[in-house]
Amino acid sequence: MKQTVALGLFSGGLDSILACRVIAAQGIKVVALKFVTPFFDYDLLAKKDEYTAEVERKYGLNVELVNLSEGYLDLLRNPAHGFGKNFNPCIDCKILMLTRARELMARYNASFLVTGEVVGQRPMSQRRDTLRVIERDAGCAGILLRPLSAKLLAPTRAEQEGLVDREQLYGFSGRGRKPQMALAKALGIKDYPNAAGGCMLTDGNLGGRIEKYYAGAYTPDSQDISVDDVNLLLVGRQFLLFDKFWLVVGRDEKENDRIASYWRPGDWLFEMTTHPGPTALLRLGDAQIEGHRKEEVVNAAAGIVVSYSKKVNGEAIPAEVTVTTGRGRVSQMYKPLAGSKLQLWRME
């Protein structure tokens, strides 16, 4: 007899772990889909094998990483159901994930989808009416099973057709986690994350920074936002020079390395040479800066880098900076920028 297959949306949180395990306990093969975007869990793409092995070891689940970046960056321009408290489009986010999961069903020969949603747990995206909207707009009517709250919801096709025993599902509701913790104990699951949102868009500072970018505050080319642009937004100190030129300055050695790794042809990179200090990147320097403004912009950007370099007797001093552009590398001495300009051009 052919084994039934289900695709589970796997955030890595306790609810999604339990939902997948509850269905797997009925002899169903569950493929857990871990969606990643630049705003959550993107770093997992670089350690895929390590992560999938860890999930298998801890929870006995087969997890597949799915990069949702391209569609997600477009989604943020105008989510149909709006934003939450910050720049988080939680309802449209879930719709996008379920839509992609539904599209993947044929690849895995899956019969239905599974999520760890609990009725009433989240005020924006897990109300009863919102759960129905999500199901409808994702085209998942009848094929989306929510095992932790199934007994509070209408039976799905998988239950009606006998693929899943409804009696072995649950009727959890509300924001409390005691029922889930008890179920985890019963299933032998001990090592699981605390309840906390991992999406940067829910953060007031980072979400606000991204919102400003989409509104064109950082660069006139925000219509062509890329994953690299998002990575730059989420690191370092942010500056907008002369109301046009986007500069990102590292705050420590780790951020310096990250910023340098984001350099691409056309960007300008500023690095301290003989004196400890930050690395900075000016996005699209070649394309945006006209010849007669180059010296002015370079002096300003290098001056900011020197201003954040290691102090001598409590003061920033002139230091050498190497500037890498599409035309090569040039090193020379620069003076620190006046504090008033730092405050004027700082984006946060």
Stockholm file with secondary structure:
# STOCKHOLM 1.0

chainA/1-348         MKQTVALGLFSGGLDSILACRVIAAQGIKVVALKFVTPFFDYDLLAKKDEYTAEVERKYGLNVELVNLSEGYLDLLRNPAHGFGKNFNPCIDCKILMLTRARELMARYNASFLVTGEVVGQRPMSQRRDTLRVIERDAGCAGILLRPLSAKLLAPTRAEQEGLVDREQLYGFSGRGRKPQMALAKALGIKDYPNAAGGCMLTDGNLGGRIEKYYAGAYTPDSQDISVDDVNLLLVGRQFLLFDKFWLVVGRDEKENDRIASYWRPGDWLFEMTTHPGPTALLRLGDAQIEGHRKEEVVNAAAGIVVSYSKKVNGEAIPAEVTVTTGRGRVSQMYKPLAGSKLQLWRME
#=GR chainA/1-348 SS CCCCEEEEECCSSHHHHHHHHHHHTTTCEEEEEEEEBTTBBGGGGGGHHHHHHHHHHHHCCEEEEEECHHHHHHHTTCCTTCCCSSSCCHHHHHHHHHHHHHHHHHHHTCSEEECCCCBTSSTTTCSHHHHHHHHHHTTCTTTEECTTTGGGSCCCHHHHTTSSCGGGSCCCBSSCCHHHHHHHHHTTCCCCCCSCCCCGGGSHHHHHHHHHHHTTSSCTTGGGCCHHHHHHHTSSEEEEETTTEEEEECSSHHHHHHHHHTCCTTCEEEEESSSCCCEEEETTHHHHCCGGGHHHHHHHHHHHHHHTSCCBTTBCCCEEEEEEETTEEEEEEECCCCHHHHHHHBCC
#=GC SS_cons         CCCCEEEEECCSSHHHHHHHHHHHTTTCEEEEEEEEBTTBBGGGGGGHHHHHHHHHHHHCCEEEEEECHHHHHHHTTCCTTCCCSSSCCHHHHHHHHHHHHHHHHHHHTCSEEECCCCBTSSTTTCSHHHHHHHHHHTTCTTTEECTTTGGGSCCCHHHHTTSSCGGGSCCCBSSCCHHHHHHHHHTTCCCCCCSCCCCGGGSHHHHHHHHHHHTTSSCTTGGGCCHHHHHHHTSSEEEEETTTEEEEECSSHHHHHHHHHTCCTTCEEEEESSSCCCEEEETTHHHHCCGGGHHHHHHHHHHHHHHTSCCBTTBCCCEEEEEEETTEEEEEEECCCCHHHHHHHBCC
//
